[in-house]
Amino acid sequence: MATLDAEAGPTASEDSFSGAHRTPTGRRRVIAAQLLVAAFVLGLWELAVRTEFADPLLFSSPIRIVDRLVTMLSGEVIYGRTIYDHLGSTLQQIFAGYAAGAAVGITLGYLLGRSRLLMRVFEPYILALFSIPKITLAPLFILALGIGLLARVGIVFIEVFFVVFYNTLKGVVEVNEDHVNIARIMGASRYRVARRIIMPSALPSILVGLKVGVPFAMIGAILGEYIASNQGLGWLILYSSNSFDSSGTWSAILFLVATTWAPGQILTAIERRVLRWQPQRRGRGMTVG
């Protein structure tokens, strides 16, 4: 019976399609098409608001949103603080929670992936915790850590930890043990085996976890600000929407999108540089565990 080979090379048509945007001309065409789509959507949005097909109280309009963005970027105080105050508060908890969650996730993922005993002991607990929606754990952090930065960092930590942990575990478990055994037979130390074989083999999966962890970190930060904060992008979105300030809400959402997009692009660039020795991987979707 014929089977699909996930590692089979691409056909000529697939290679032509996937590589069409890699030439300078192809990239320009893609960028032009993206700009046209954006212009069409924004124009349609503005027209819908001006003709009152869409309620401006709910949808605002691109022109009003741009005007509010300019006002925010100028440093004007809105709802008691500038946008830079809100942005700084959100980034602070994201960086702290993401760094801690990623570090602990990689460490535990590696340890459990290399120890069958630990894996058998902790597997049922891990599966049970993973099945719990992380949003339900947020009130526990508030009760345990109080209303403040530490609780919000804890929520970000738990969101990032599970994503990075499971991808690290997956990458370590899938390491070719024949390579590990050969290296040990040749006298390589555990540290050298880990540095030269295990970590490079697991690195693609680890980087996927780190990339997917960025939006999860933002989800945790926004959730924490909804529950226990009086500043930050999440608080600003909630306060603006409760005040029926649709321009402010959309502007804060755009800042949120930019804050999530930038770290993702940085990690993508790091991935391309670190994994430049690998052949291009196709047919491998991102996983979260």
C-alpha positions as CSV (number, residue, x, y, z in Angstrom):
1,M,0.0,0.0,0.0
2,A,1.3,3.4,-1.0
3,T,2.1,5.8,1.8
4,L,2.9,9.5,2.0
5,D,6.6,10.2,2.8
6,A,6.8,13.4,4.9
7,E,10.5,13.7,4.1
8,A,10.2,13.3,0.4
9,G,11.6,16.0,-1.8
10,P,9.2,18.6,-3.3
11,T,7.9,18.2,-6.8
12,A,8.9,20.7,-9.5
13,S,5.7,22.6,-9.1
14,E,5.9,22.8,-5.4
15,D,9.5,24.0,-5.6
16,S,8.6,26.6,-8.1
17,F,5.7,27.8,-6.0
18,S,7.6,27.9,-2.7
19,G,10.6,29.6,-4.3
20,A,8.8,32.2,-6.4
21,H,8.9,34.8,-3.6
22,R,12.7,34.3,-3.0
23,T,13.8,36.3,-6.0
24,P,14.0,40.1,-5.8
25,T,11.2,40.5,-8.3
26,G,9.1,37.8,-6.6
27,R,9.5,39.5,-3.2
28,R,8.5,42.9,-4.6
29,R,5.3,41.3,-6.1
30,V,4.4,39.7,-2.8
31,I,4.9,43.0,-0.9
32,A,2.9,44.9,-3.6
33,A,0.1,42.3,-3.3
34,Q,0.1,42.6,0.5
35,L,-0.1,46.4,0.4
36,L,-3.0,46.2,-2.1
37,V,-4.9,43.9,0.1
38,A,-4.3,46.1,3.1
39,A,-5.3,49.2,1.2
40,F,-8.5,47.5,0.0
41,V,-9.5,46.4,3.5
42,L,-8.8,49.8,5.0
43,G,-10.6,51.6,2.2
44,L,-13.6,49.3,2.6
45,W,-13.6,49.8,6.3
46,E,-13.5,53.6,6.0
47,L,-16.3,53.6,3.4
48,A,-18.4,51.4,5.6
49,V,-18.1,53.8,8.6
50,R,-18.7,56.9,6.5
51,T,-21.8,55.5,4.9
52,E,-22.9,54.3,8.4
53,F,-23.1,50.7,7.3
54,A,-20.8,50.0,10.2
55,D,-21.4,51.7,13.6
56,P,-18.5,54.1,14.2
57,L,-19.0,53.8,18.0
58,L,-17.9,50.1,17.7
59,F,-15.6,50.1,14.7
60,S,-14.2,53.7,14.7
61,S,-12.4,54.2,11.3
62,P,-8.8,53.9,10.0
63,I,-8.4,57.7,9.9
64,R,-9.5,58.1,13.5
65,I,-7.3,55.3,14.6
66,V,-4.3,56.7,12.9
67,D,-5.0,60.1,14.5
68,R,-5.2,58.4,17.9
69,L,-2.0,56.5,17.2
70,V,-0.2,59.8,16.4
71,T,-1.5,61.3,19.6
72,M,-0.3,58.3,21.7
73,L,3.1,58.3,20.1
74,S,3.5,61.9,20.8
75,G,3.5,61.0,24.5
76,E,0.2,62.6,25.4
77,V,-1.4,61.3,28.7
78,I,-4.4,59.1,28.0
79,Y,-6.4,57.7,31.0
80,G,-3.7,58.9,33.4
81,R,-0.6,57.5,31.7
82,T,1.2,57.7,28.4
83,I,1.3,54.7,26.0
84,Y,5.0,54.3,26.9
85,D,4.0,53.7,30.5
86,H,1.5,51.0,29.5
87,L,3.9,49.5,27.0
88,G,6.7,49.4,29.5
89,S,4.5,47.7,32.1
90,T,3.4,45.0,29.7
91,L,6.9,44.4,28.4
92,Q,8.3,44.1,31.9
93,Q,6.1,41.2,32.9
94,I,6.4,39.5,29.5
95,F,10.2,39.5,29.5
96,A,10.4,38.3,33.1
97,G,7.8,35.6,32.7
98,Y,9.0,34.5,29.3
99,A,12.6,34.2,30.4
100,A,11.7,32.2,33.5
101,G,9.2,30.0,31.7
102,A,11.6,29.3,28.8
103,A,14.5,28.5,31.1
104,V,12.5,26.1,33.3
105,G,10.7,24.6,30.4
106,I,13.9,23.7,28.5
107,T,15.6,22.4,31.7
108,L,12.8,20.1,32.7
109,G,12.1,19.1,29.2
110,Y,15.7,18.0,28.8
111,L,15.8,16.1,32.1
112,L,12.6,14.2,31.6
113,G,13.5,13.5,27.9
114,R,16.8,11.9,28.9
115,S,15.4,9.9,31.9
116,R,12.9,7.1,31.4
117,L,12.4,6.7,35.1
118,L,11.5,10.4,35.6
119,M,9.3,10.3,32.5
120,R,7.3,7.3,33.8
121,V,6.9,8.9,37.3
122,F,5.9,12.4,36.2
123,E,4.0,11.6,32.9
124,P,0.5,11.3,34.4
125,Y,1.0,14.6,36.4
126,I,2.3,16.4,33.3
127,L,-0.7,15.2,31.2
128,A,-3.1,16.2,33.9
129,L,-1.6,19.7,34.1
130,F,-1.4,20.1,30.4
131,S,-5.1,19.3,30.0
132,I,-6.1,22.2,32.4
133,P,-6.9,25.4,30.6
134,K,-4.2,27.8,31.8
135,I,-6.7,30.6,32.2
136,T,-8.2,28.7,35.1
137,L,-4.9,28.9,37.0
138,A,-4.8,32.7,36.9
139,P,-6.9,33.2,40.0
140,L,-4.7,30.9,41.9
141,F,-1.7,33.1,41.1
142,I,-3.6,36.1,42.3
143,L,-4.5,34.3,45.6
144,A,-1.0,33.1,46.2
145,L,1.0,36.1,45.0
146,G,-1.4,38.9,45.5
147,I,-2.4,41.7,43.1
148,G,0.8,42.9,41.7
149,L,3.6,42.4,39.2
150,L,4.7,39.0,40.6
151,A,1.3,37.5,40.0
152,R,1.2,38.7,36.4
153,V,4.7,37.4,35.8
154,G,3.5,34.1,37.2
155,I,0.7,33.9,34.7
156,V,3.0,34.6,31.8
157,F,5.4,32.0,33.2
158,I,2.9,29.2,33.3
159,E,1.7,30.0,29.7
160,V,5.2,29.9,28.3
161,F,6.5,27.0,30.4
162,F,4.1,24.4,29.0
163,V,4.7,25.4,25.4
164,V,8.5,25.3,25.7
165,F,8.6,22.3,28.0
166,Y,6.6,20.0,25.6
167,N,8.5,21.1,22.5
168,T,11.8,20.5,24.3
169,L,10.6,17.1,25.5
170,K,9.5,16.2,22.0
171,G,12.8,17.2,20.5
172,V,14.9,15.4,23.1
173,V,12.9,12.2,23.0
174,E,13.2,12.1,19.2
175,V,17.1,12.3,19.3
176,N,18.7,9.3,17.4
177,E,20.0,7.1,20.2
178,D,22.4,5.4,17.9
179,H,24.3,8.6,17.6
180,V,24.4,9.0,21.3
181,N,25.5,5.4,21.9
182,I,28.3,5.7,19.3
183,A,29.6,8.9,20.9
184,R,29.6,7.3,24.4
185,I,31.4,4.2,23.0
186,M,34.1,6.5,21.6
187,G,34.6,8.0,25.1
188,A,32.6,11.2,24.9
189,S,31.5,12.7,28.2
190,R,27.8,13.3,29.1
191,Y,28.4,17.0,28.7
192,R,30.0,16.6,25.3
193,V,27.2,14.3,24.1
194,A,24.6,16.8,25.3
195,R,26.3,19.7,23.6
196,R,27.3,18.0,20.4
197,I,24.5,15.6,19.7
198,I,21.4,15.9,21.9
199,M,20.9,19.7,21.9
200,P,21.7,20.3,18.2
201,S,19.2,17.5,17.3
202,A,16.5,18.9,19.7
203,L,17.2,22.5,18.8
204,P,14.6,22.8,15.9
205,S,11.8,21.7,18.2
206,I,13.1,23.9,21.1
207,L,13.1,27.0,18.8
208,V,9.5,26.2,17.7
209,G,8.5,26.2,21.4
210,L,10.3,29.5,21.9
211,K,8.6,31.1,18.9
212,V,5.1,29.8,19.9
213,G,5.7,30.9,23.4
214,V,5.8,34.6,22.4
215,P,2.1,34.9,21.7
216,F,1.3,32.7,24.7
217,A,3.4,35.1,26.8
218,M,1.3,38.0,25.5
219,I,-1.9,36.1,26.3
220,G,-0.7,35.6,29.8
221,A,0.3,39.3,30.2
222,I,-3.1,40.5,28.9
223,L,-5.0,38.1,31.1
224,G,-3.0,39.2,34.1
225,E,-3.7,42.9,33.3
226,Y,-7.4,42.2,32.9
227,I,-7.6,40.6,36.3
228,A,-5.1,42.5,38.5
229,S,-3.6,45.7,37.1
230,N,-4.3,49.4,36.6
231,Q,-1.9,49.8,33.7
232,G,-0.5,48.0,30.7
233,L,-1.8,47.3,27.2
234,G,-4.4,44.8,28.4
235,W,-5.7,47.3,31.0
236,L,-5.8,50.0,28.3
237,I,-7.8,47.8,25.9
238,L,-10.3,46.8,28.7
239,Y,-10.7,50.4,29.9
240,S,-11.1,51.9,26.4
241,S,-13.7,49.3,25.5
242,N,-15.6,49.9,28.7
243,S,-15.5,53.6,28.0
244,F,-16.8,53.0,24.4
245,D,-13.6,54.5,23.1
246,S,-13.3,52.4,20.0
247,S,-10.4,54.4,18.5
248,G,-8.4,53.9,21.8
249,T,-9.3,50.2,21.8
250,W,-8.1,49.6,18.2
251,S,-5.0,51.7,18.8
252,A,-4.0,49.6,21.9
253,I,-4.7,46.4,19.9
254,L,-2.3,47.6,17.2
255,F,0.4,48.2,19.8
256,L,-0.3,44.8,21.1
257,V,0.1,43.2,17.6
258,A,3.4,45.1,17.1
259,T,4.7,44.0,20.5
260,T,3.9,40.3,19.7
261,W,5.2,40.5,16.1
262,A,8.6,42.0,16.7
263,P,10.0,39.2,19.1
264,G,8.6,36.6,16.7
265,Q,10.6,38.1,13.8
266,I,13.7,38.2,16.0
267,L,13.4,34.5,16.9
268,T,12.7,33.6,13.3
269,A,16.0,35.4,12.3
270,I,17.8,33.6,15.1
271,E,16.3,30.3,13.9
272,R,17.5,30.8,10.3
273,R,21.0,31.6,11.5
274,V,21.3,28.9,14.1
275,L,19.8,26.2,11.8
276,R,21.4,27.3,8.6
277,W,23.3,23.9,8.5
278,Q,20.0,22.1,8.2
279,P,18.2,21.3,4.9
280,Q,14.9,23.1,4.5
281,R,12.2,21.4,6.5
282,R,8.8,21.0,4.8
283,G,5.6,19.5,6.0
284,R,6.4,20.1,9.7
285,G,3.8,22.2,11.4
286,M,4.3,24.1,14.7
287,T,3.4,22.2,17.8
288,V,2.7,23.2,21.4
289,G,3.2,19.8,23.0
